[in-house]
Amino acid sequence: MALDAHLSELAEKHRALDRKIDEEQGRPTADAFRIAELKRRKLRLKDEMERLKHCEPH
């Protein structure tokens, strides 16, 4: 169960970053460097979630 809780937490952080990216892109003076950093963080979370899913016993 701890793995499921951790995956849920990571998924929520992933969604939160998605919202932040959308907010930043919606600004007239969007910061491309901030958007790129948010996208990198989002990708790292996705990679970690995938890694954990593959390590999960079936």
C-alpha positions, 0 to 999 in steps of 0.5 A, spaced: 500 500 500 505 504 501 507 504 493 500 506 491 500 512 496 507 514 493 504 513 486 498 517 488 502 523 491 507 523 485 501 523 480 498 529 484 504 533 484 504 531 476 497 534 475 499 540 479 505 542 475 501 541 469 496 546 472 502 551 473 505 550 466 498 552 463 498 558 468 505 560 466 503 559 458 497 563 459 500 569 461 502 575 456 509 575 458 510 567 459 517 566 462 520 560 457 525 558 462 520 557 468 516 553 463 522 549 461 524 548 468 516 546 470 516 541 464 523 538 466 520 537 473 514 534 470 518 529 466 522 527 472 516 525 476 513 521 470 519 517 469 519 516 477 512 513 476 514 509 471 520 506 474 516 505 480 510 501 476 515 497 473 518 495 480 511 493 483 510 486 484 504 483 480 
